[in-house]
Amino acid sequence: MKKIVFFIFLVQLLLIASACSDQNIIPKEKASEVVETYGIKAFTVKIETKEQKEALKASFIEKKDRSEAEYLNKKDDVTLHGKKALKKIMEAFEKLDPNPEADETELITKTAEAFGFKDYKMIRLEVTFKGHDSKEIMFSK
């Protein structure tokens, strides 16, 4: 009897885990649009303020088999996944005007402003531009 209960519990857990993992998936054509428009293949930003750790966490990754986007803004109490998250991230990219040749300080400042965080304690940015090596930048005030 214990084995049956354990097995049912395990199956339920696996179903829940698999359902949650698909919520960030975005259509291949949307991911390709980001790469073609902004030249970004992967992007992750985490911003911490004096009031909140991980006040913002946004990520986008374009892959051949599975592209994903996620957006979490604790300051505005917004959590988005998939296409909705990508839309929010693309709005920030419009303001950011990403450039692979930009220096790190400029990239950090523009990213914080594009996501609405002029006053931040720490920002961590990982970005991979099409045809370039990935950049990993961390800046603390």
C-alpha positions in Angstrom: 0.0 0.0 0.0 2.8 2.4 0.9 4.4 1.7 -2.5 1.2 2.6 -4.4 0.8 5.9 -2.4 4.4 6.8 -3.1 4.0 6.0 -6.8 0.9 8.1 -7.1 2.6 11.0 -5.2 5.7 10.7 -7.5 3.5 10.7 -10.7 1.7 13.8 -9.5 4.9 15.6 -8.6 6.3 14.8 -12.1 3.1 16.1 -13.8 3.3 19.4 -11.8 7.0 19.8 -12.5 6.6 19.3 -16.2 3.6 21.6 -16.4 5.6 24.4 -14.7 8.6 24.1 -16.9 6.7 24.7 -20.1 5.2 28.1 -19.1 8.3 30.0 -20.2 8.4 28.6 -23.7 8.0 31.1 -26.6 7.4 30.3 -30.2 10.5 29.9 -32.4 9.4 32.8 -34.7 9.1 35.2 -31.8 12.6 34.3 -30.5 14.0 34.7 -34.0 12.4 38.1 -34.2 14.3 39.2 -31.1 17.6 38.0 -32.5 17.0 39.7 -35.9 15.7 42.9 -34.4 18.1 43.4 -31.4 20.9 41.0 -32.2 20.5 39.3 -28.8 20.5 35.5 -28.5 20.5 35.3 -24.7 19.9 38.0 -22.0 19.6 37.8 -18.2 19.4 40.7 -15.8 19.0 40.7 -12.1 18.6 44.0 -10.2 18.8 44.4 -6.4 17.7 47.6 -4.6 18.3 48.7 -1.0 14.7 47.6 -0.2 14.6 44.3 -2.1 16.9 41.5 -3.3 16.1 40.4 -6.8 13.7 43.3 -7.3 13.9 42.4 -11.0 14.8 39.3 -12.8 14.3 39.1 -16.6 15.6 36.5 -19.0 15.4 35.5 -22.6 17.2 32.7 -24.4 16.9 31.7 -28.0 17.8 28.1 -28.9 17.0 25.9 -31.8 14.9 23.4 -29.9 13.5 25.6 -27.0 13.4 29.3 -26.5 12.2 30.8 -23.2 11.4 34.2 -21.6 10.7 35.1 -18.0 10.0 38.4 -16.2 9.7 39.0 -12.5 9.4 42.6 -11.1 8.9 42.6 -7.4 8.8 46.4 -7.3 5.7 46.5 -9.6 4.4 43.0 -8.4 4.5 41.6 -11.9 5.3 38.0 -12.9 5.2 37.0 -16.5 6.1 34.0 -18.5 6.5 33.0 -22.2 5.1 35.4 -24.8 3.9 38.0 -22.2 7.4 38.1 -20.6 9.0 38.4 -24.0 6.8 41.4 -24.8 7.8 43.2 -21.6 11.5 42.4 -22.3 11.2 43.7 -25.9 9.8 46.9 -24.5 12.9 47.3 -22.5 15.1 46.5 -25.5 13.4 49.3 -27.4 14.6 51.8 -24.7 18.0 50.0 -24.3 18.9 50.0 -28.0 21.4 47.1 -27.4 24.8 47.5 -28.9 27.5 44.7 -28.7 30.2 47.4 -28.9 29.0 49.5 -26.0 31.3 49.6 -23.0 30.2 47.8 -19.8 29.3 51.0 -17.8 27.0 52.2 -20.6 25.4 48.8 -21.0 24.7 48.6 -17.2 23.3 52.1 -17.0 21.1 51.8 -20.0 19.8 48.3 -18.9 18.8 49.6 -15.5 17.0 52.6 -16.9 15.3 50.5 -19.6 13.8 48.3 -16.9 12.8 51.3 -14.7 15.5 51.0 -12.0 17.5 54.2 -11.9 18.3 53.7 -8.2 19.8 50.2 -7.7 22.2 48.6 -5.3 23.5 45.9 -7.6 22.9 44.8 -11.1 24.1 41.6 -12.8 23.9 41.4 -16.6 24.6 38.4 -18.9 24.1 39.0 -22.6 25.1 37.2 -25.7 24.9 39.1 -28.9 24.6 37.3 -32.2 28.1 36.7 -33.6 29.9 37.8 -30.3 31.1 36.2 -27.2 28.9 36.5 -24.2 29.4 39.3 -21.7 28.9 38.9 -17.9 28.9 42.1 -16.0 28.2 42.8 -12.3 28.1 46.3 -10.9 27.5 47.4 -7.3 27.0 50.9 -5.9 
